[in-house]
Amino acid sequence: MYYTYILLSQKDNKFYIGYTKNLKLRFEQHQKGEVKSTKHRLPLQLIYFEACLNQEDALRREKYLKTHYGKLFLHKRLKSYFTG
């Protein structure tokens, strides 16, 4: 399995979207500041993930979630998270 995931920076309140084969390990790397793109945005919170059967699907989903329509999907999907 591969995972597409979304982190929320508690520092700047912005998203980071990525994919990985090992979600637990990758999240730990983010939290420890070992990932260049997020190390200055700590602390991070894992707010969403999806499981995919293969790497190609996970990458395709990551790219979609970074588009305008993907962001609309996320805000709709996580509406109760942001309002509640």
N, C-alpha and C positions, 0 to 999 in steps of 0.2 A: 504494500500500500504506500501511496504518496499522499501528502497532505498539503493543501493550500490553507494558509493561515493569515490572520490579521491581528496585528499588535496595535495597541493604542498607547501612545506616549503620554505619560502623566505630566511630563515637563512642558510639551508644546501642544498637547491635545490633538495630535495628528496621527494618521494611520501609517503603518508599514505593512505591506502585503508581500508575502513570499510563499515559497513551497519547499518541501523537504521530504525526505524518506523517513527521518526519525524526528518526530515533532518534539518529543520530550528533550532530547539532546539539543536540538536547534534552539528551543526556547531558553534552555540553560545558557547556551552560548550568547544569546542576546542579553540575558540578564547579567552576565558576567562582564559585558562590554567587549566581547571578543568579535563582534560583527561590526565592521567599519561603518556601515550605513546607519546603525542605530546606537552606537556607543555614546554619542553625545546627547541622546534623547531619553536616557534612563530616568526614572524607572518605567518599565513597560508592563503592559497587562495583555494577556492573551484573551481576546474577546470573541473570536470566531475561528472555526476551522471546518474544513470539508475533507473527507477521505476520497481519494481517486484510485482507480485500479492500476494506473501506470503513470510514469513520469510525463509522458506527452499530454495526457489529460490534465494533470496537475498544472503544468506550465501553461496550457491553453486557458485554464480557469484563472490562474494568476493574472495573465495578460488581460482577460476580460474584466476582472474585478478592478483593474487599474483604469479602465475606460470610463467615460461619462455614464454610460448605461450601467456599468458594473457598480459604480458608486451609488447610483440611484437604487439599484437592487439592494445593496448593503444597508443603506439608510432605511429602506422599507423593511428589510428582514430584521434589522436590529432596532426598530423603532421603539419598542418597549424598553430596551437597554438605555437608550438616550433620553427618554422622557421619564423613566421611572426611577 
